[in-house]
Amino acid sequence: MEIKEEKGYRIADIQAVSGTILLDQKKSNRVFQKKVQTYMGIASTVTADTEHSACILPGSDMRTGGTLIQYQETD
């Protein structure tokens, strides 16, 4: 944050990022093959190594029904 004064006014320059930036640091390759695995289960697996992460996912009990592949994508 930077604060400066111009013509009697204080101006604050603030740069902020969302917490999801922690999931955009590196690209990953993963395969999720269990047909009975839920989307929430996959999201929990993906975010497990990210401190202070949480998943909010509507329909989180839905099963994938097949194979999902993450290829050279950020989390």
Buried (B, 14 or more C-beta within 10 A) or exposed (E): EEEEEEEEEEEEEEEEEEEEEBBEEEEEEEEBEEEEBBBBBBBBEBBEEBEEBEEEEEEEEEEBEEEBEBEEEEB
